[in-house]
Amino acid sequence: MTDREAPPPPLSDDSRFMAAALALGRRGLGVCAPNPAVGALIVNEGVVVGRGWTRPGGRPHAETEALREAGGSARGATLYATLEPCSHHGATPPCAEAIVAAGISRVVFAVGDPDPRVAGGGEAILAAAGISVTKGILENEARRANLGHMLRIAANRPMVTLKLAMTSDLYAAGSHHDPRLVITGAAANGLVHMMRAMHDAIMVGSGTILADDSLLSVRLPGLEARKPLRIVLDSELRLRIESFLVATARDIPSLVIAGEGAGEDSAARLRGAGVEVEFVPRDASGRVSLHAALELLAARGLTRIFSEGGPRLAAALIEQGLADEVNLLTSPKPLGRDGVLGLSPPTAAILADAARYSCVEARSIGADRLARYERAL
C-alpha cells in the first residue's frame, strides 16, 4: 500500500467522543434558535453514561440533559460538549455550575462561545472548581456546526445555506415562457426537504414564487410538525394574494421583506391574509438589501437560513460573501435548449476560488450529483 492509499490515523478517544457529540448536536438544528445546537456526552471509564442535545426552543441545554441522564454516574466522569458550557443566568442556571455540582472531573469542549455572556466564563468556572479542562478538540468541525450562532454574535446575521438545482448543461430554468422545470429526482428532493427541516427559515426571492408558486414546506413523513419560517424577498410587494404561500400563511409562518417605499396597500392585504411584512433599506440596484434583510432576521433570533431562491438571489449571496454553504444539485439530464444559467461565469469563478470556497463533498444522490461548498472562514 502506498502512502497515498494509507488509511488515516485512528482518532483519539477525545476526538471519537467529540465526533459523537457533534452528531448528537445536529438533532437540534432548525428547532432550537436562538440558541446554538449543542451536543454533549458524559463518559465514565470508557462507557457513555449520559447524552444530551439542545431541545426545541433552546431549553434544556445539552449539558444538563446529559447530566440528567447520567445521574450519579456523572461523578468522576468526563463531559464532552461541542461548545463551551454557558456561564450566565438566563431561563435556567448556568451549565458550568451544574457540571461542577454533578462532580464531573474533566470537561472537553470543542470551541469557545463568542457570546459576551460566556466568552471564557464557562471555562473559568470549571477551572476554579478544580475541573480539568481541554478545549479545541474538533474545533473546526464544531465551528461549522455552530456557525449560525457564531455569525449572529460576530456579524449580526444568521448563516445562509444555499441550494441550487441545475441540468447537466448547467441551466436552472427554461426560458421565460417555459413551464416550471423539474430538475432533480425523488432522492435529491427528499434531501432538500431534510435540509429545510434543519434550518430556522426558508428564503426565496419573489421571482421564484411568482414563477413556481412554491409552497416551501417540509413534506417528509415524521417531520410534519417542522414548519420553518417562509421568507420572501419582495422589493415591490408583488406577491399574489392567491399564491399557495399566502393561502397557507395562517398555518405556516410567513414573512415578506420588502424594500422601503413599497406600497402600504399591498402590505395591508398581505397582513390581512396572515403574512408578516417588514420593510428594510434597498441596495444600489433598488432591490432589498441582503445585509439589511439578514440583520433583521438575526434580530428575530434566527441562526440558520436555507435559501432556495433562483440564480439571481444565489449570485447575490455568493458575490456578497453571504452564502456560507452552497449545495449544487446537478441532474444527469440536459435542458437541451437555451434557458437560465444556474451560475453565471463570474459567480462560478468565485466558487472555484480556493481562497473563498472549498468543495468539501461530492457524491451521488440517486441519479443526481451533489457538490457541497463551504465558504472560507
N, C-alpha and C positions, 0 to 999 in steps of 0.2 A: 504494500500500500504506500503510495507517495504521500508527501507532506500535505499536498493539496487535498487529498482524499481522507486524511486523518480525521477521526471524529473530534468534536470539540472536547475540551477537558470537562470532567464531571463538575457539576455545580456543588458549591459548598452547602452545608446544611442550612446556613443562614439564607443563601440565595434560593434554595429549594423551598423553604418555608415562606420566604417573601413572595416568590412567584405564586404560591398557592393563595397568599393573602391578596395579591393583586387580582387573581381570578375571582375571589370572593367579592372584592370591591366592585367588580363590573355589574354585580346584581343590582346595585343601587343606581346605575346610570339611567337618567331620564325620569327618576321619581323622587330624588332627594334634594333638588335645588331649593334654596340657595346654598345648601351645604355640599361639600365635596363627597364623592362616593368612595368611602374608605373601606378597606378590608382589614381584618385582624385575626390572628391566630394565637392561641396560647399552647405552648409545648412544654411538657414536663417529662424529663428523662426520655426524650425522643418520641413521645406519644402526644398527638394532638388532643388536648382535653377541652378546648373551647374554640368556637368560631363565631365571627360576627361580621356584619356589614351594615352600612348606614341604611336605616329603614326609611320607607316613604315619608316625605315631609321633612327629612333630615334628622329625625329622632326616633329611637335611641341611636347614639353613636356606635360605631363598630366595636370600639374597645369595651364599652360597658356591656354590649351584647355578648362578647366573648367571655368576659368575666362572669356574667350571669350563668352562662352555660358551664363554665369550668368549676364554679363553686369553690369548695375547699382545695381542689386540685391546683388552683392558681398559686398557692403559696410555694415559693421557691422556684417557680416556673419562669420561662422566657415568653414575653409577649412580642409578637411581630405586628407592626402596623405600617400601612402604606404611606401614612402622613404623620407628622409629629402630633402626638396627643395634645388635645386642647388644654388650655390653662385658665380660661376665663369662665366666669359665671354667667350663664345665659338661661335658657329654658331648663337646663339641667346643670348639675355641678360639673366642675372640670374633670375630664377623663384622667388627667395626670394624677389628681388626688385620689380617684377611685383605684387607680393602679397601685398607688402607694398603700392604700388601706387594705388591698387584697393580698399583700405580701409578695407581689411579683419581685423576683430578684434581678432580672435583666430585661431591658427593653431594646428592641431593634426596630428602628423606623427608617423608611426609605428616603424621605425627603422632608425638609423643613417646611413649616406652614408660613407663607408670607403675610397672612392676616395679622395686622398690627396688634390684635388682641392676644396673639400667640407668639409668633416670631421669636422662638427660642425660649419662651416662658415655660412651655411644657417640659422641655429638656431640663431646664433649670430646677423645676420642682422635683423631677425624678432624681437628678444628681444630688440635690440637697438631702434627699431621703436615703442616700447611700445605694441607690439602684444603679447598676452598671448600664451604661447607655452606649449603643453602637448605632451610627447613622450612615446613610449613603449606600446601603445595600439595594441594588437595582434602582438607583436614583433616577437614571434617565427614563426607565420604563414607568416609574411612579410619577415623574413629572408629566409625561404624556397622559397617563391615566387621569391625573388631576388638573389637566391643562385649563379646563373651563374655569375652575376655581382660581388657578394661578393668574390667568388673564383678567378675570373680573377684579381681582385685587390690584394687579400691577398696571393694567392697561385700560381699565374701566370698560371692558367689553367681554362678552362670552366668547368661547371658542366657536369656530364655524367649521362644520364638516360639509364638504361639497360633493354632490353626486351628479354625474353627467353620463347619459347613455348615448352611444353612437353606433352607427352602422359600420361595417368593415371598411367602407370608403370614407369614414370619419364625418358623416352627417348626423346631426342631432334632430333634424326635422326635414320634411319635404318643403316644397315651395309654398308660397303664401296661400294658395287655394287648395292645396292637398288636404285630404282628411288626416286626422291625427295618426301619427306614425307609431306603431307598436314595434319596439326595437328588441327588447330583451325577453327571454323566456321565463317560465314559471319559477325556476330555481333562483334566478337573479332577482325576480320580482319579490320573492319571499325574503331574500336577503335585504332588499330595500325596506320592506315593512319592518324587519327586525331592527334595522338602523333607525328608522323613525321612532320605534319604541324606546330606544336607548338615548334619545335626546329630549330636551325640555320643550322644543318647539320645531316646527317645520316651516321653512321660509321659502317663498317664491316671489317672483315679480308678477305684476298684474298681467303682463302679456301671456304668461303661461296659463293663468286662469281663464283669460278671455279666449285663448286658442283651444284649450283642452277641457275646460270646465272640471278641473280636478277636484276630488273630494278631500285628498290629503289626510286620510285617516289610517289608523293601524288596523289591518284586516288579517290577523293571524289567529288561529284557534288558541284559546287560552289567554290571549292578550286583549280581549275586547274592552277591558277596563282602562287600558292605556289610551289617553286622549291628550297627546301633546298639543300645546297651543299652535294654532294655524296662523301664520303671519303672511300678509300680502303687502309688498311694497308697491304702492299705487299712487304715484305722484299727483295725478289729476283726478283721483277718485272715479275711475272708470268701471269699477267692479259692478256687475249687473245684479240687481236685486233677485232675479230669478235663477242665479247660479246655484249649483249644489252647495257650495261653501256657505253662502248666505242662508240658504234654506235649512241648513243643519246647524246654524250658529248657536241656537239655544241648547243644543245637545253637546256640541264640541266647541270649546272656547276658540274664538277667532278674533284676530286683531288686524286692522288695516292701518298701515303707517303711510300717511300722505305728506306731500310737500306743503310747506307753509303757503297759504293763499289759495289752496284748493277750495272748491265750493262747499260752504257750510250746509247748503240744502242737501247735497248728496251725502254728507256726513250724517245729517239728521235722519235720512232714510235708512242708512245702514245701521245706525244705532237703534232705530226703531225695530229693526229685524233681529237685534241681539248681537250685532257686531260692534266691538270696541273700535274707536277711531282715534288715532293720535296724530298730531302734526309735528314735523321736525324740519329743520332747515334743508334747503336744496343745495346740491353741488353746482359746479360751474356750468354743467350741461342742463340744469333745470330739473334734474331728477332728485329723488330722495337721497340725501347724503347717507351713504352706508355707515360712515363713522357715527353720525348722529343717531341713526336707527339702532345701531348696536349699543351705543351708550344708553339709549332709552331701555333696551332690553336688559342690560346689566342692572340698571336701577330697579327693574322689576324683580330682580333676583335670579334671572335666568343665567345658566352657565354653559349650556350646550345647545347649539342651533344646527339643524340639519337643513341645508339649502338644496332645494330641488328645482331652482329656477333654471331658465334656459341659458343658451350660450352668452347672452349679453350680461346677465347677472353673474354667471360663472367667470367671465372675463374680468368684470369689475372687481370681484372678490380676489381673484388671483393677482391681478395687476396692482391692487392696492395693498397687497400683503395681508389680507384678512381671511383667506382660506387656509386654515391650519391643517386640514386633512382633505385630500382630493381623491375621490373614488371614481375612476373611469371604467364604465362597463361597456364592452365592445361586443357587438353581435357578429357572428360569422357571415351574416348576410349583408350584401351591399344594398344601397339605395338604388344605384344604377342610373341616376339622373341628377340633375342639379338640385341642390337643397340648401339648407342652412348648416354650415360647418359647426361642429361641436366646439372646436378650439381654433381660433384664428392663428395664423403663423406666429405673431408676436406673443400670444398667450401660451402657445405650445412651447415656445423658446424659453419662457420663464420656468415652466415645469421641468424643462430639460437642463436648467442651470443648477449645477450641483451646489452652488453657494446659496441657493434659495429653496430648493426642494430635493428630496431624495425619494426614489421609488423603493418602498420597503416591503412590498408584497406584490406578487404577480401569480395568479392561479386561475383555473377554470371554475366557473360557477355554472354547472350544467353545460350547455353548448356555448355559453358566453365566456368572455375573459374579463377578469378584474385586475386592474392595476391601481394600487393604492400608494399615494404620495403623502409625505409629511413635510410640512414647512420647517426649514431650519430655525432652531430656537437660539 
